[in-house]
């Protein structure tokens, strides 16, 4: 691959990478921007690198008639077409269906919101319930909300699940680990926030905490860079460093002490394979993606709509802060028998 790039002049390189149907010297296929589709384009790059998703969608062979705008079917077609180098517009039908269903064409979108819309539409529209559950399990982070009454110590538990881990970030420097710790840190509910205790049968001062129950194969982390202050949304450019590999033990620190024994394993390895980047401000923005398409291969690509170029880990790290900042991180759990 490196040899191929070095043999090309810059002009050839631009021509090769600029139009979608020229691309694919690389594993990553450029996608034309139709009516501000950069957000969906970037998500499609991450879905395309999530080969497990297409493997599940490929198992779906519905016998019944499916409507034209069926999202799981369109997504499957788009992901297959992205692998066909001669296809001029692999994602056009998927975009049309998505616009018909849920999102407005030509408007600024939020990548985390669209990520959820797509996964929820798949859940709703795939007729095979077993496959719907497989896709759910692929991304589902299971947590348990625990509210403990400070008066009688009674704990009320409620199971919850998330498709992405929504991490608040501070105005100062953050690390992925510090954001995770804050997410799981318990909070005291006092004064106006007192919680109704089912045992005392009245509102009591309480402690609210989240317990991690299980982590999925594909872990999506949402760095909450958009903050609404009195009706005005602004973007936080502050620094959030994130590793290319981590062990699930980084989740242990923030866990409530009373559940330490039944916490998930701490020795599972996760590796980063996609980063959705938001460029610009809260009002005017653009989405791009860094993708590492092949497991066990360190080659990154940068996909900016039609344009795709090879990238380095240092380029990915340049999205820690500033106006071109990482917004969604996708990590994959490494299987037990793979090394590293
Ligand atoms: Zn109580």
Boltz pocket constraint, residues with backbone or C-beta under 6 A from the ligand:
constraints:
  - pocket:
      binder: B
      contacts: [[A, 149], [A, 150], [A, 151], [A, 152], [A, 153], [A, 154], [A, 197], [A, 198], [A, 199], [A, 200], [A, 201], [A, 202], [A, 204]]
      max_distance: 6.0
